[in-house]
Amino acid sequence: MATVQILIAGFGGQGVLFAGKCLAYKGLLEGKQVSWLPSYGPEMRGGTANCSVILSDTPVGSPIVSSPDVLTVMNLPSLEKYEHAAKKGAKIFIDSSMIEKQVSRTDVEAFYVPATKMAGELGLHTLANMILVGKMIRETGMVRFDDFEEGLKKVVSAKHADLLGANLTAVKAGYEYFTERK
């Protein structure tokens, strides 16, 4: 891995920023150069939110991700806004529970993961974001999966330490989810 530019996008309240922060901390723990840049609309919950993460073997010059290598979208407006910004050969991860539309490009790999549905079935209703993180790790190898808990411990606050196990369960479910590449 030289440099991986990641863009995660969805509505506020879907855990977009949290997902990006988990990847950033895990990258730091692995000795990578990291940038994490959150962005959200004034509405917060229910408004738009996205997060740029860069993981690199060399210093990161700018935190801006305008052409992601990895794009994860959790709602239709995000897919419509960012699909064409992704680099040729990019991997695009779609929460197919929330987005029925297929990726229109043929020069990218698309992974359709029913993350919101899976989260509900597992009793992890607010953790579709972490299911997608697990799938991203599986398909990109951007960070190691085997000790992902160490990065997660840096992000889950002491106040919510009881949610660490649920987050790990969600990441594992995404990592183990099989989907055909399209």
C-alpha positions as CSV (number, residue, x, y, z in Angstrom):
1,M,0.0,0.0,0.0
2,A,1.5,3.3,-1.0
3,T,-1.5,5.6,-0.4
4,V,-5.2,4.9,-0.1
5,Q,-7.7,7.7,-0.3
6,I,-11.1,6.9,1.2
7,L,-14.4,8.8,1.2
8,I,-17.3,7.7,3.4
9,A,-20.6,9.5,2.9
10,G,-24.2,9.4,4.1
11,F,-26.7,11.2,6.3
12,G,-25.7,12.6,9.7
13,G,-26.5,10.1,12.4
14,Q,-25.3,7.1,10.2
15,G,-21.9,7.0,11.9
16,V,-20.0,8.1,8.8
17,L,-17.5,10.2,10.8
18,F,-17.1,7.4,13.4
19,A,-16.3,4.9,10.7
20,G,-13.6,7.1,9.3
21,K,-12.1,7.8,12.6
22,C,-11.9,4.1,13.4
23,L,-10.0,3.5,10.1
24,A,-7.7,6.5,10.8
25,Y,-6.8,5.3,14.3
26,K,-6.2,1.8,13.1
27,G,-3.9,3.2,10.5
28,L,-2.0,5.2,13.1
29,L,-1.5,2.1,15.2
30,E,-0.1,0.3,12.2
31,G,2.5,3.1,11.7
32,K,0.9,4.7,8.7
33,Q,0.7,8.4,7.9
34,V,-2.9,9.4,8.3
35,S,-5.3,12.2,7.6
36,W,-9.0,12.3,8.8
37,L,-11.2,15.2,7.6
38,P,-14.9,15.2,8.7
39,S,-17.5,17.3,6.9
40,Y,-21.2,17.6,7.7
41,G,-24.1,19.9,6.9
42,P,-25.6,22.3,9.4
43,E,-28.5,19.9,10.1
44,M,-26.2,17.3,11.6
45,R,-28.5,14.3,12.2
46,G,-30.4,13.8,9.0
47,G,-28.2,16.2,7.0
48,T,-25.4,15.3,4.8
49,A,-22.1,14.0,6.2
50,N,-18.9,12.7,4.8
51,C,-15.4,11.9,5.9
52,S,-12.1,11.8,4.0
53,V,-9.4,9.4,5.3
54,I,-6.0,9.0,3.8
55,L,-3.7,6.1,4.8
56,S,-0.2,6.3,3.4
57,D,3.3,5.0,3.8
58,T,4.6,8.5,3.1
59,P,3.6,11.9,4.6
60,V,0.1,13.1,3.6
61,G,0.3,16.5,1.8
62,S,-3.3,17.4,1.8
63,P,-6.3,16.0,3.7
64,I,-8.7,16.6,0.7
65,V,-10.0,13.5,-1.1
66,S,-11.4,14.5,-4.4
67,S,-10.9,11.3,-6.3
68,P,-11.2,8.4,-3.8
69,D,-9.7,4.9,-4.3
70,V,-12.3,3.6,-1.9
71,L,-15.8,5.1,-1.8
72,T,-18.4,4.0,0.8
73,V,-21.9,5.4,0.5
74,M,-24.8,5.0,2.9
75,N,-27.5,6.9,1.0
76,L,-28.6,7.6,-2.5
77,P,-27.6,11.3,-2.6
78,S,-24.1,10.3,-1.7
79,L,-23.9,7.7,-4.4
80,E,-25.2,10.2,-7.0
81,K,-22.8,12.9,-5.8
82,Y,-19.6,10.9,-5.5
83,E,-19.8,7.9,-7.9
84,H,-18.2,9.8,-10.7
85,A,-15.5,11.3,-8.5
86,A,-14.0,7.9,-7.7
87,K,-10.8,6.9,-9.5
88,K,-10.9,4.4,-12.3
89,G,-10.4,1.0,-10.6
90,A,-11.9,2.3,-7.3
91,K,-13.8,0.1,-5.0
92,I,-17.3,1.4,-4.2
93,F,-19.1,0.0,-1.2
94,I,-22.9,0.5,-1.1
95,D,-25.4,0.0,1.7
96,S,-27.9,-1.8,-0.6
97,S,-30.5,-1.7,2.2
98,M,-30.7,2.1,1.7
99,I,-29.7,2.3,-2.0
100,E,-31.5,0.3,-4.7
101,K,-29.7,2.0,-7.6
102,Q,-26.7,0.2,-9.1
103,V,-23.4,1.9,-9.9
104,S,-23.5,3.1,-13.5
105,R,-19.7,2.9,-14.1
106,T,-18.0,-0.2,-15.5
107,D,-14.5,0.9,-14.6
108,V,-14.9,0.4,-10.8
109,E,-15.7,-2.6,-8.5
110,A,-19.0,-2.3,-6.7
111,F,-19.8,-4.2,-3.5
112,Y,-23.5,-4.2,-2.5
113,V,-23.8,-4.9,1.2
114,P,-27.3,-4.8,2.9
115,A,-25.6,-3.3,5.9
116,T,-28.7,-1.6,7.5
117,K,-30.7,-4.8,7.1
118,M,-27.8,-6.9,8.6
119,A,-27.5,-4.5,11.5
120,G,-31.1,-4.9,12.3
121,E,-31.1,-8.7,12.1
122,L,-28.1,-8.7,14.5
123,G,-29.8,-6.4,16.9
124,L,-27.1,-3.7,16.1
125,H,-29.5,-1.2,14.7
126,T,-27.1,1.7,14.5
127,L,-24.0,-0.1,13.3
128,A,-24.5,-0.4,9.5
129,N,-21.5,1.8,9.3
130,M,-19.3,-0.7,11.0
131,I,-20.6,-3.6,8.9
132,L,-19.4,-1.6,5.9
133,V,-16.0,-0.9,7.5
134,G,-15.6,-4.7,7.9
135,K,-16.3,-5.3,4.2
136,M,-14.0,-2.5,3.2
137,I,-11.1,-4.0,5.3
138,R,-11.8,-7.4,3.7
139,E,-11.8,-6.2,0.1
140,T,-9.0,-3.6,0.3
141,G,-6.6,-4.7,3.0
142,M,-6.1,-1.1,3.9
143,V,-5.7,-2.0,7.6
144,R,-5.3,-5.4,9.4
145,F,-8.5,-7.0,10.6
146,D,-7.0,-9.4,13.1
147,D,-6.4,-6.7,15.7
148,F,-9.0,-4.1,14.7
149,E,-10.2,-4.0,18.3
150,E,-7.1,-1.9,19.2
151,G,-8.1,0.9,16.9
152,L,-11.7,0.7,18.0
153,K,-10.7,1.1,21.6
154,K,-9.2,4.5,20.7
155,V,-12.5,5.7,19.3
156,V,-15.1,4.2,21.5
157,S,-15.3,6.5,24.5
158,A,-15.1,5.2,28.1
159,K,-18.7,6.4,28.5
160,H,-19.7,4.0,25.8
161,A,-17.2,1.2,26.5
162,D,-20.2,-1.2,26.7
163,L,-20.6,-0.8,22.9
164,L,-17.1,-2.0,22.0
165,G,-18.3,-5.6,21.7
166,A,-21.3,-4.6,19.5
167,N,-19.0,-2.6,17.2
168,L,-16.6,-5.6,16.9
169,T,-19.5,-7.9,16.1
170,A,-20.6,-5.5,13.3
171,V,-17.1,-5.2,11.8
172,K,-16.8,-9.0,11.9
173,A,-20.2,-9.5,10.2
174,G,-19.1,-7.1,7.4
175,Y,-15.7,-8.8,7.0
176,E,-17.4,-12.2,6.7
177,Y,-20.2,-11.1,4.4
178,F,-19.8,-12.5,0.9
179,T,-21.1,-10.5,-2.0
180,E,-20.5,-10.9,-5.7
181,R,-18.4,-8.2,-7.3
182,K,-20.3,-6.2,-9.9
